[in-house]
């Protein structure tokens, strides 16, 4: 059974920093990514990292957020610096695996990241 377990959410102030982590188990993953969903809005892409460590970011977080994969490659982190109130959202870990030629999508539960004075 594939599981994605996130940690590191919590209240932050504008200009502050937080680090989110996601640890996967039960499969090897190709890409791992972060998405977020702000109150009253649709879920949106934040950042993605390939199995060989190539990152890509949404324009809204480029230069402020850094995605990385560590160790056995099933652990991913998102370093969030210079946080803004508009970064307030639930952040979801996402991972993709491959089985018998099919691409499978996996989601974590999502830690909340409220950014407020």
C-alpha positions as CSV (number, residue, x, y, z in Angstrom):
1,X,0.0,0.0,0.0
2,X,1.4,3.4,-1.0
3,X,1.5,6.0,1.6
4,X,2.6,9.6,1.6
5,X,3.1,11.2,5.0
6,X,3.7,14.9,5.3
7,X,5.1,17.0,8.1
8,X,6.2,20.5,8.9
9,X,3.1,22.6,8.4
10,X,2.1,25.3,10.9
11,X,1.6,29.0,11.4
12,X,4.1,31.3,9.8
13,X,4.5,35.1,9.5
14,X,4.9,37.0,6.3
15,X,8.6,37.0,5.5
16,X,9.1,33.9,7.5
17,X,10.2,30.4,6.5
18,X,8.8,26.9,6.8
19,X,10.0,23.5,5.6
20,X,7.5,20.8,4.6
21,X,8.6,17.2,4.2
22,X,6.9,14.2,2.6
23,X,8.0,10.6,3.0
24,X,6.6,8.0,0.7
25,X,6.5,4.2,1.2
26,X,5.1,1.2,-0.7
27,X,6.5,2.1,-4.1
28,X,9.3,3.7,-6.0
29,X,8.2,7.1,-7.3
30,X,9.1,8.8,-10.6
31,X,8.1,12.4,-10.0
32,X,7.2,13.9,-6.6
33,X,5.5,17.3,-6.3
34,X,3.7,19.8,-4.1
35,X,0.3,21.2,-4.8
36,X,-1.7,23.6,-2.6
37,X,-5.3,24.6,-2.2
38,X,-6.1,28.0,-0.7
39,X,-9.5,28.6,0.9
40,X,-12.2,28.9,-1.7
41,X,-9.8,28.2,-4.6
42,X,-8.9,25.2,-6.7
43,X,-5.9,23.1,-6.1
44,X,-2.8,24.5,-7.9
45,X,0.6,23.3,-8.8
46,X,3.5,24.5,-6.6
47,X,6.6,22.6,-7.5
48,X,7.7,19.2,-8.9
49,X,11.0,17.3,-8.9
50,X,11.9,14.4,-11.2
51,X,13.5,11.1,-10.2
52,X,16.9,12.6,-11.1
53,X,16.4,15.8,-9.2
54,X,15.3,18.2,-11.8
55,X,12.9,20.8,-10.3
56,X,10.3,23.0,-11.8
57,X,8.2,25.7,-10.0
58,X,5.1,27.7,-10.4
59,X,5.9,31.3,-11.2
60,X,4.3,32.4,-7.9
61,X,6.9,30.6,-5.8
62,X,9.9,30.8,-8.0
63,X,12.9,32.2,-6.2
64,X,11.3,31.7,-2.8
65,X,10.6,28.0,-2.6
66,X,13.0,25.1,-3.1
67,X,12.0,21.5,-3.7
68,X,14.5,18.7,-3.1
69,X,14.6,14.9,-2.9
70,X,16.8,13.2,-0.3
71,X,18.4,10.0,0.6
72,X,16.5,7.0,-0.9
73,X,14.6,9.4,-3.2
74,X,11.3,8.7,-1.6
75,X,11.6,11.7,0.8
76,X,10.9,15.1,-0.6
77,X,11.1,18.5,1.1
78,X,9.8,22.0,0.2
79,X,11.8,24.9,1.8
80,X,9.5,27.9,1.8
81,X,11.2,31.3,2.3
82,X,9.9,34.8,2.3
83,X,6.4,33.6,2.8
84,X,3.5,35.8,1.8
85,X,-0.1,35.8,3.1
86,X,-1.2,34.5,-0.3
87,X,0.8,31.3,0.3
88,X,-1.8,30.4,2.9
89,X,-3.1,27.0,1.8
90,X,-3.3,23.3,2.5
91,X,-0.2,21.8,0.9
92,X,-0.5,18.4,-0.6
93,X,2.3,16.0,-1.4
94,X,1.9,14.2,-4.7
95,X,3.8,11.3,-6.2
96,X,3.6,9.3,-9.3
97,X,4.5,5.7,-9.7
98,X,4.5,3.2,-12.6
99,X,3.0,-0.3,-12.5
100,X,2.5,-2.6,-15.4
101,X,2.8,0.4,-17.8
102,X,0.2,2.5,-15.9
103,X,1.0,5.8,-14.2
104,X,-0.5,5.9,-10.8
105,X,-1.1,9.1,-8.8
106,X,-0.8,9.3,-5.0
107,X,-1.7,12.1,-2.6
108,X,-0.9,12.9,0.9
109,X,-3.4,14.3,3.4
110,X,-2.0,17.9,3.3
111,X,-0.6,20.0,6.2
112,X,-2.0,23.4,6.6
113,X,0.2,26.4,6.2
114,X,-1.5,29.6,7.4
115,X,0.6,32.7,6.8
116,X,-0.5,35.6,9.0
117,X,0.7,38.5,11.1
